Amino acid sequence: MKTWIKRLIGVGAALALGGAVAATYAPRPLPVDAELVDRGPLRIEVEADGKTQVKRRFVLSAPITGVLARPTLRPGDAVKEGAALLTMTPVAPPLLDVRSRAQAEAQVKVAVATRAQAEARRGLSRHALELARADFDRQEKLFASGALPRAALDEAELRRRSAEQEAEAARLGVAIALSQQRAAEAAVSSGPGPASALGVVILEAPATGTILRLIQESGGVIAAGTPILEVGDARDLEVVVDLLSTDAVKVRPAASASIERWGGEGPLAAHVRLVEPAGFTKLSALGIEEQRVNVLLDFDGAIEGRAPLGDGYRVEARVVIVDLSDVLRVPLSALFRDGERWASFVVNDGNARLAHLDLGRRNQRHAEVIRGLTEGDRVVIHPGDRLRDGLRVAPRRSPAPGPRVAGP
C-alpha cells in the first residue's frame, strides 16, 4: 500500500515538474496595443499659413505734383467719408535762366504782334461784311422792282455769305492769338508767389473708417500719383490663405474653415468666400517654385470674438475639403505596406491575423475602409517587427484617446 502511494506521488511530482518546465520554455503571447475599427465622421482638412486683411481698402494718392502739408493724422484715427484729411499746394513754376528768359520774352513779342495782326484782319473783315450786306440789300430791291436779273442777286448773296465767313474766321483768329499771347506771358512769369495765388488742393476721405497706414509721414514735394495713406474699416476683415493649386482645386465656396494660432483663446469659425481663379508662382522655403492660389475666408460669429485682430496679422487656417458623416474607419497607426497593398493585423481569438485592405480617403488620424475589415474588429496599432501572421498576442488596455498624428 505504501509503495503504491509513493509511486503516485512521484508520478505527480514528475508531471508537475514537466509542466513547469514546459510553461517556462513555451512561447508567451506578444503584448500589443489594439484599437477598434468603428464607424464615425471623417473630416479631411488642408492647413496653411494666412494673414488678415481689410476687405475694402482705399489708397489716397496725390492728384497733382505739389507740396504736401505735414499730416496731422496717425494710424488708428477714425475718419468720416468726405472729411478733409490733407492739403496740397501746386508746385510754383521753375525760375528761367538768362537765355530761356530771353527766348520767352521774344515769344511774348511775337504773340503780341500776331494778336495785333489778327485784330487788324478782323477790322477789315467787318468793313467788308458791312459793304457786302449793303450791296445785297440794294440788289434785292432792284430784283423786286424787276430791274435786275436773278443771277445778279445770287452773286450778291454769295459775296455776303463769304464776307460773313471771313468775319467769323477773323474773330477766331483773334481768340487764338490772344490765347497764344497768354501762354507766352505765363512762360515768362516765374517765382513762388503766395500760396493763395497758386490754389490749395484739399484731399478728402474716400470712405468712413480708420487710418490703416500713413505712407507719407512728413510734408514735402511729391509727384502726382504718389500714395499718401490708406483708409479702411479695420473691423471688416477677411483672411487670405495661399494654397497649393493641387489643394485649391478641392476647396469649394462656403466650405467651413477654422482660424487657429491667431493669438487669442480658441479657434475662430470661418468659411470660404472665394477661391481666386488665377494662381501665382511662389518660392518655397527650400527654393522650389510652387504654383499657389489665394483662398479668401470670411469670419463667422460676432466681431467681439476677434476684436484684437487687425490688418496684416498672421494666422493659421484649416480649410475643410471633405466632410463625411458616417464611414468605416481604421486608425492610420494600424496600417503598413505589404508588398503593393495596404495591410493591418487583426486580433482574432488571441492571434494576430494579417488582413489586406482597400482604403479610401484619409486624414491625419483615420483612413476609410472600403474592403478588408468590419466594424468592431480590433487592429494592432504600431505593429513591431516581431509581429507575424498567426502569432499569439495579448492586447493591452487601449491608451486614453488624445491627439496623435500618425500615418503610413
ABEGO torsion letter per residue (X at the ends): XAAAAAAAAAAAAAAAAAAAAAAAABBBBBBBBBBBBBBBBBBBBBBBBBBBBBABBBBBBBABBBBBBBBABBBGBBBBBGBBABBBBBBBBBBBBAAAAAAAAAAAAAAAAAAAAAAAAAAAAAAAAAAAAAAAAAAAAAAAAGABBAAAAAAAAAAAAAAAAAAAAAAAAAAAAAAAAAAAAAAABBEAEBAAAAEBBBBBBABBEBBABBABABBEBBBBGBBABBBBBAABBBBBBBBBAAAAAABBBGBBBBBBGAGBBEBBBBBBABBBABBBBBBBAAGBBBBBBBBBBBBBEBAAAAAABBBGBBBBBBBBABBBABBBBBBAAABBBBEABBBBBBBBGGBBBBBBBBBBBBBAABBBBABGBBBGBBBBBGBBAABBBGBBBBBBBBBBBBBBBBBX
